[in-house]
Amino acid sequence: MNVLAACDFDLNFTYVMAGWEGTAGDGKLYDAALRKGLRIDEDKYDIMDSGFALTTKSLTPYRGKRYHLKEFARGRRRPQTKEELFNLRHAQLRNVVERIFGVLKKRFPVLVTAVEYDYKFQVDLVLALCMLHNFIRRHGHDTIEQEVADEVRRQNEEHMGPNDVPLFSEALESSEAKMWRDQIAQDMWNQYRSTQRARRNRNS
């Protein structure tokens, strides 16, 4: 079963859609979520992985450039271009997705075990446990987060997946969205280079 979810940086689910077949593509799920009530404020956007199309509401990484945190950690390599810097910071922000699902599965092991419940019950179970997760986050003492954060950090050091295989036609990406992402990347790069120069001047 495929689950599409959105979360905030406090590890709370802000949207969950469950019940799609496992072979459904990310883009198809996202389109369905938008039709079923997923709302993105006018001045906000979602940080998405490379399985989604780049739009002015879904910010995706540059393909064919280093992306995964492991790629930057290896040899302590620093970003060499604005695209690599953008991808590094994008990956750091998206890390919250790995953490929230790690917390959810650790808190409710039934989500990772084979169950004999009928399909509708499984869908309802996912939704109910996501809501319960939010309740615990807001009203309880959550001790699982740090354990999962450590596990995710170890996984990032051990695993590196491809980022250069598009799961849809890049022709679907609008020129407006590409210009928007390029401007964000350029602003980040300018600030990054300025900080590097200032640090070198202090040390000279």
Secondary structure by P-SEA (a helix, b strand, c coil): cccccccccccccccccccccccccaaaaaaaaaaacccccccccccccccccccccccccccccccccccccccccccccaaaaaaaaaaaaaaaaaaaaaaaaaacccccccccccaaaaaaaaaaaaaaaaaaaccccccaaaaaaaaaaaaaacbbbbccccccccccccaaaaaaaaaaaaaaaaaaaaaaaaaaaaac
